């Protein structure tokens, strides 16, 4: 049985928290920032948790998160 390969693009985007949940960055903070309010940009800068429905898919891409 070969080793399971980690999806490298996913490994750069997600991190596990201490409790085992998966953190992600929010989208929308790369360009076209002039029309966004300071409040909105501040919220976008904070991280978020991956939704329960997508957690299984992320864990399959990154086996190391399952430990």
N, C-alpha and C positions, 0 to 999 in steps of 0.2 A: 504494500500500500504506500503510494507516494505521500510526501508531506503536503499539507494543505497550504496553498500560497495565500498570503495576505494581499488584498487589493490595495496597492500603494496609494492610489488617489484618495481612497476612503480613509486610509490610515493617517493622512495629513489633515483631514477635515474633522475628525472626531476624536474625543478623549473621554475616558471613563472617569466618573466622579468617585469619591470614596465609598459611596453607598451602592455603586454598581450601575447607576444611571449613565446615559451617554450625553455628553455636552456637544453642542455645535455652535457655529457662528450664524448670525442672522444675515440674510441677503440684503442688498440694496445700499451698501455703503462704499461702493467703488467709484461711481461717477454719477453725473446728473444730480449733484448735491445742492445746487443753488435753490431749487424749488422746494427742498425739504426743510422743515423747521428745525431749529436747534434742538427742541425737545425730541423730535422724531429721530434725529441723527444720534442723540445721546442714547436713546433706547436701542437703536440698531447696533451701537457699539458694544452693548452688553451681550453676553452669551445667552443661549437658550438650551433647553433640554430637547432631545429627540422624542417625538411622540411615540406612545406605546405601540401604535400600529406599524411604525417603521423600525422599531428597535430590533426586531428579529432579523430583518434584512441587513442592517448595519452589522450586527453580531456575526452574521454569516460571512460578510466581507472581511471582517477583522477578527479572526479566531482568538487573538490575544486578549480581547475585551471580555471574553467569556470566563476568564480565570477568576 
